[in-house]
């Protein structure tokens, strides 16, 4: 068999990385079956999806797409025009490529392709990585053959979907399996007697968390602790410019491609609560404090964090509370409580979905074969 798929998802890495992981899972399944597989992506030329998809080795077809404003503004007309143009572009792409199915992972860039595919009766699959769905996925769910969810509350969030199944969020399991092969303390030159706190505010960074890392590393309260900070691509330069006399117990990096080693080996990790980050925390059994990004659409990061904090798999604290200095005592207490750390790690691992790739591939190929047999 020769299968063809078009995948779309954009705007943020939280939509794009799951899309790439799904492409990898489909490719792997086709190899196992002895089938050929062609995959292309659609997205904006100036979008982050173009950068990440190209880096992953997949072809990108450029289309027009703009976000719809929450309320009527002049931007609404531009968004409507972009959707019209994008749908025409997607109609041609679909006609030329003739996909067996299309797959979307969220973001407004999905709308043109998924709407056009549904119109042409092509199977449409949606993957929603967050505990609370974005506008695009919520609206497009009715047209989807199957909605696949990263968290287990799909029955309440996608009531209007034809079919909703829990697959978990796809993660890089190969990297997770090797996360303890390199000793972090040795590789970073950290004294063996020091505790480690890993702080990561996402790929772009988080000003509140960066400032906390700097102040905490200067505090006598954490004299036994080494902080490793992923400052983020947007925040790194401004943050470094503001740092005077960097403490010796603070390691600053711009971005970490493979955070699994630090999540696994740190005594405590402090991160945002994007869907993929939450999946990674569970997969490695990290002892984590989650600080939801306060401006996330529909506050979805708080919903994500709650899915871990409610069963005792993480501690949740708001960004404003961190800014007000309330994280210091929480972190100190957790660093001093090895039993609580281990309980949190155990609870986190119970939430891990290590076969998400397989579940997603099963859902997609199962429906395609049903259609072919029908």
C-alpha angles and dihedrals in degrees: 000000000000111000125195127197136178115204128191138179131131155148097080136030087247088071099033103048094053088050091054091046090052090050089052091048092051091048091050092049092051091051091051090051093046091243132135119243132197119188130181131174132218123212147116120304091224095041127106087245091070092055097046098039093049090048089053090055101251128128118250125208111201122231138168119257136153133180118258111236118243090239134020111289134143087271088070092073092051090050092050091049091048091050091051093049092042092053092052090050092048092048089059093044091051092047093050097041101036098206124203088218143349125225129201129190101188142278129099091278087074096063101078095050098041094046092049093046091050090050089054092048094246114150110263123203125191127196117196110192098184130077088234114045123237121240095258096052093042091054095041096045092088090061095047124105089212133004113209118198135205094209128047099243096086096123091067100036099047104037092146096051119111089227131359124186134178111240103153123228118300113245136178098267093176091061092044092054090057098041094112097045092092120052107230096205093053095044093050096039094243119160110256091230094059125096115232127227115187116202122191126169097186130272093306097041136237121253094205093053093044091054091047091053092052095047094043093050089054093050123100086220088074100037089128094052134086115205121211111196129194096201097188134238096270097041103038102086097042090045094050090048089056096049115099119183098358110220116248091235093062123085114189124199129174097223136346116217093191110037094164096092092054094041089052100043103034116100087226132005123204114199146149114263105242112155096253092047090052090050090050092049090054095043095056095034094240123186097231146177110205121209109187117220101253096214099049114132111274087355087276093161090065089054089050093049092048090057087064102032096051094061092043096255094123143003117248125208130168124247090240091054090053090051089051092055098253095126095068097075093039091054094044092050091049094048089054095048109073092171092057090047091055093046091053091048091051093048091048093053090052088063095049119116104202096173098052091124091056093046091052094047091047091052094049100043092040092059094042092053091047089055093045092048091046 
